[in-house]
Amino acid sequence: MTATDAPHVVGDVMTRAVVTVGTGTAFKDVVRTLQERRVSALPVLDGSARVLGIVSEADLLPKEEFRDSDPDRHTQLRRLSDLAKAGSVTAEELMTSPALTVTEDATLAQTARIMARARVKRLPVVDGSGRLIGIVSRSDLLKGFLRNDEDIAEQIRREVIASLLPSPASAVRVTVCDGVVVLAGRVRDRTLVPVAARLVRAVEGVVDVRFELEEPAASRRT
């Protein structure tokens, strides 16, 4: 992976071959598909490949949980949705809907925030019409951290240092080790350091940024 093809958006990292089910897929067939394909959730599509919802292992568990029990009134009121799923027999009845989705031009950072807030492990990727074109998982979002250290350093030199802290106003060296960036040398305007930090952290693959900067001698005497 080079600096020019570093992943920036969902389309760079998503899986395009997606296992799906239709609205009428039977409960046992959903379970069978999850087991055979070794996935924990399946997009549910209509006849036009639009994503209607997601059926996950969590949606299936109430069937087993309430199989041999008679929930009390408090449980019935508190877990109406789970009790409905316990009586479901098709993917349409089981699925969580509407589905939370992203488009392929969503950034990895945006997608990570959506997943964290919704506490989900993967998201269907759809086009402008809501049709499924892929799926993105938590592990996909971490692929940027596999970038070569020198590729990261080169991108920072080109996109951050050259424009924000150019010579001769500064002489900043960039080194990267295991994704940790160190900016060392001299910088005339220290008010630019927080800006540089923000821009460096936005580079795919950066784990952290540290500074070993000092003002030029002439600046310290004034």
N, C-alpha and C positions, 0 to 999 in steps of 0.2 A: 504494500500500500504506500503510495507516494503522497507528497503534499498536494498534488493536483487532483488526486482522486480520493481524498479523505472523505469519510462519510459526514454529511451535514444534515441531510433530511431523511425522512422515513423511507423514501424510495430507494435510497442507497443501501439500506440494510434489511429491508423486509423480505419475508419469504413469499414467493409468488404462487407456489403450489400449495393450495390450502384444502384441507379436508373439511367438508361441509355436510350438512343434512338439510332436508326439506321440512316443511311444516308438518307433513303427515308422517314423518319417520317415527316408527313405533319405539316405545320405551326401551325394549330389549335391544333393538337395533342401534339405538343411541349408545347404550352401554357397550355393546359389541364393538362399535366403531372406535369409541374412546380407548378400549383395551387393545384392539388390534393395531391402531395407529399410534398408540402411546402418547396421546395428548390429553389434556385435562379439560378442554373446552372446545366447542364446535360452533361456528357461525350457522345460523339458520337462515336459509335463503328462500325468497319467493321464486316464481317461475321465470323472472327476469334477472335473476342473480343479485337482486337487491337484498341487503342485510336487514332482516326483520328483528333479530335478537341473537342472543348467545345462550347456549345450553351448556352448563358446566357440571362437573362432578358434584359441586355443592347443590345444584338444582335437583340432582338425582337422590341425594342422601335422605331427604325426608321420607321417601318411599320405604326405605329400610327402617328409619328411626321410628316411624309410627305404624309399622307393619303389624305389630302385636300389642299395641297399647291403645288405651282409650284416654286421650288427653282431658285434663280437667278444664273447667270453664275459663280459668285464668290463662292457661296455655292456649286455649282456642282463640281468645281475644288478642293475645300478644303475638301469636304466630299464625295469623290467618293465611298469609302468603305461603308459608311452608306447608300448612295443611292442605292448601289447594294443590300444591305440587305433589304432595303425597298421593293425591287421587288422580294425577295426570297420567295419560297413556301415550301422548304424542309429543314431539319436539315443540310444537306450537304452544301446547299447554304448559310445558316445562320451562321454556326459555325465559330469560330475563329480557324484557323489552321496555322501551326501545334500546337498541344496542348502542353502546358508547363506541364511536369510531373516530378515525383520523384520516386525513388525506395524505397522499404521498409527498406533498411539499411541506408538511409539518416538520419543524426542526426536531432534532433528537431531544433537545432540552425541553421544548414544549410538550413533547410526547411523554417524557419522563415525569413531568409535573402532573399530567393528566392521570397517568397510571398510579402515581403515589397518592393523589387525592382520592381517586376512586378505589384504590386498593385492589387493582386487577393486575394480572400477570401478562396479559397480551391484549392487543386491540386489532380488530379488523381494519384494513385499509381500503377505503372506497374512493371511487371517482366522483365527479361532480353530480352524477345521477344517483349516487348511493349504491352503485354496483360494486361488488367485491373484486378487488384486484390483488390482494395480498393480506398478510397478517404480520404484525410486529410484536416481538416479545421483549421482556426485560433483558434477556441475554443479547438480543440484537442491538439494543441501545448501548451496550458496553463495548461494541466492536471498535469504536473509535479509540479506545485505550490501548489497542494493539498496534497503533502506529509506531513506526520507527522514531527513535529520539531525534535523529538528525533531520528527519522530515519535519518534525514539529519545530525544531530550531530554525530551519530554513524558512518556514512559513512565518514565524514570529519576526525574523529579521526583515523579511520582505514586506509584510503587511502591517507590522506594528512599529518596529524600530525605524525603518526607512522613512515612514511618514510622520511619526510622532516625535521621535528623538533622533533626527538626522545629524550627521557630522557636518561641520566641525563643532556645532553647538553642544554635542555630546559625543562620548566615545563609550558606547555600551556594548559589552560582550554578552552573548547569549549561549548558555550551555544547558543541556537537558540530560537528566539521568533518571531513567525509569519514570518518565513523564513529569518529573519535578523540574521546573524551569528556574534557573538562576540568572538574574540580570545584574551584571557587575560592571563597574567603571565609573565614569563621571557623567553627571547630568546637570545642566545649567539651571533648568527650571524644575524644581522639585514638586511644584503643584501638578506637574504632568504625571507623576508617579502613580497616583490612584487611578488615573485614566488608563495608563499602561497596564496596570494590574488587571483591570476589568477586561481590556482587550485581549490580553494574554490568556486569561482564564476562559475566554470564549473560543479559543482555538481547540479544535477537536483533539483529544488525547492528552490534554494537560491535566495533571493530577493536582499540582499546586504551583505557586509562583513565589519566589523569594528574591529579596533585593540585597545587593551589596554595593550600594551606590554612594558616591560622595560628590560634593560640589567641586568645580574646578578651583584651583588655587587662587586665580584672579577674583573669583566671586567671593571667596572667604575673606579677602583683604578689604573688600569694599563694605 
